[in-house]
Amino acid sequence: MKQLLSLFMIALFTNFAAAQSPTPAQLSPSDQLLASVQGICPVMGEKLGAMGDLIKIQVEGETAFLCCEDCMGKAINPEHWKTIQANMAKAQGICPVMKRELPENASSTVVNGRRIFVCCPPCSKKIAADPATFTAMVDEKYTAYVAATAAHEAVHLRITAQKICPVSGNELGSMGEPVSVKTAEGEEVFLCCKGCEGKAADANHWASIQSNLRAAQGKCPVMDKALTENAKSVVVNGRRVFICCPGCEKKLAADPRTFLSKVDQLYAANVHSGHHAEAHAEPHGHGHDK
């Protein structure tokens, strides 16, 4: 039976590929939200956005997105499609009709190009009777989920950029979930564990962290110039930011949100590409006094 089902799925997704119809790469805010929740390309499994402009398609009446034009006309991978459905169900979280947490393997319905998961089949009829209301409710859940995911990823990037604990020198993550603390200067830094809370930072570890952060940033977010080894840094909204010259400090202070977002973009590019790896001194591994 499973083999027959697999053959049916393959044939079905091959037909899906033949029915794909590309639309312009410029996506509306609603499409951008859907793409963020979808996460990956149903053909290649690549993260959406990693291959350039997205291609909007219809899969048997459901809106979906491909990572690039090369995926046009190719069969959708059943495993990637399952992952996408799981991403959507997780982001939605609850049935918009009954406000109940979605069960595992929740059923779903497609209305106006949107797949909506429900707690039970009767809810599909209610959604079909008023799709705009329930789609708006799902979009609210999607928006909150995407924002929370982005915030989590931003923190993870900063942890990856910092690399080591300023107290013990241990690699962050090696002792469990890193612990966030504030320095006297108001900067948020991460410790390897609660055992390091209240302890003084080691000067050598702190110097390594500054080097790690500077390398992860790579460029001044204001002037887009490469940072020198002696680049000055300032703490803005709890974040340490390296700048190319004193004049950039005022611009940074005047619009911190824009430039901190640029720093996050630089982190994402440099951390994932490994460009800052050379700046990372090996953990000194002094351990803890317990």
Long-range contacts (C-beta under 8 A, 24 or more apart in sequence): 6-78, 9-78, 10-75, 10-78, 13-75, 13-76, 13-77, 13-78, 13-81, 14-75, 16-59, 16-60, 16-75, 16-76, 17-43, 17-73, 17-74, 17-75, 17-76, 18-73, 19-58, 19-59, 19-60, 20-57, 20-58, 20-59, 20-66, 20-72, 20-73, 21-57, 21-58, 22-55, 22-56, 22-57, 22-69, 22-72, 23-55, 23-56, 23-57, 24-56, 25-53, 25-54, 25-55, 27-54, 27-56, 30-139, 31-56, 31-63, 31-65, 33-139, 33-142, 33-143, 33-146, 34-63, 34-65, 34-114, 34-142, 35-65, 36-142, 36-146, 37-87, 37-88, 37-91, 37-142, 37-145, 37-146, 38-64, 38-65, 38-84, 38-87, 38-88, 39-83, 39-84, 39-87, 40-67, 40-80, 40-83, 40-84, 40-87, 41-65, 41-66, 41-67, 41-68, 41-71, 41-80, 42-66, 42-76, 42-77, 42-80, 42-81, 42-84, 43-67, 43-71, 43-74, 43-75, 43-76, 43-77, 43-80, 44-71, 44-77, 44-80, 45-77, 45-79, 45-80, 45-83, 58-113, 60-110, 61-110, 61-113, 62-110, 62-113, 62-114, 62-115, 63-113, 63-114, 85-115, 88-115, 88-117, 89-117, 90-145, 91-141, 91-142, 91-145, 91-146, 92-116, 92-117, 92-138, 92-141, 92-142, 92-145, 93-141, 93-145, 94-141, 95-119, 95-120, 95-123, 96-127, 96-134, 96-137, 96-138, 96-141, 97-123, 97-126, 97-127, 97-134, 98-123, 111-135, 114-138, 154-264, 155-180, 157-264, 157-267, 157-268, 157-271, 158-188, 158-190, 158-239, 158-267, 159-190, 160-216, 160-267, 160-271, 161-212, 161-213, 161-216, 161-217, 161-267, 161-271, 161-276, 162-189, 162-190, 162-209, 162-212, 162-213, 163-208, 163-209, 163-212, 163-280, 164-192, 164-205, 164-208, 164-209, 164-212, 164-280, 164-281, 164-283, 164-284, 165-190, 165-191, 165-192, 165-193, 165-196, 165-205, 166-191, 166-201, 166-202, 166-205, 166-206, 166-209, 167-191, 167-192, 167-196, 167-199, 167-200, 167-201, 167-202, 167-205, 168-192, 168-196, 168-202, 168-205, 168-284, 168-285, 168-286, 168-287, 168-288, 169-202, 169-204, 169-205, 169-208, 169-283, 169-284, 169-285, 169-286, 170-283, 170-285, 170-287, 171-283, 174-283, 182-238, 185-235, 186-235, 186-238, 187-235, 187-238, 187-239, 187-240, 188-238, 188-239, 193-288, 195-288, 195-290, 196-288, 202-284, 202-286, 204-284, 205-284, 208-280, 208-281, 210-240, 211-279, 211-280, 211-281, 212-276, 212-279, 212-280, 213-240, 213-242, 214-242, 214-279, 215-270, 215-275, 215-276, 215-278, 215-279, 215-280, 216-266, 216-267, 216-270, 216-271, 216-276, 216-279, 217-241, 217-242, 217-263, 217-266, 217-267, 217-270, 218-266, 218-269, 218-270, 218-275, 218-276, 219-266, 220-244, 220-245, 220-248, 221-252, 221-259, 221-260, 221-262, 221-263, 221-266, 222-248, 222-251, 222-252, 222-259, 223-248, 236-260, 239-263
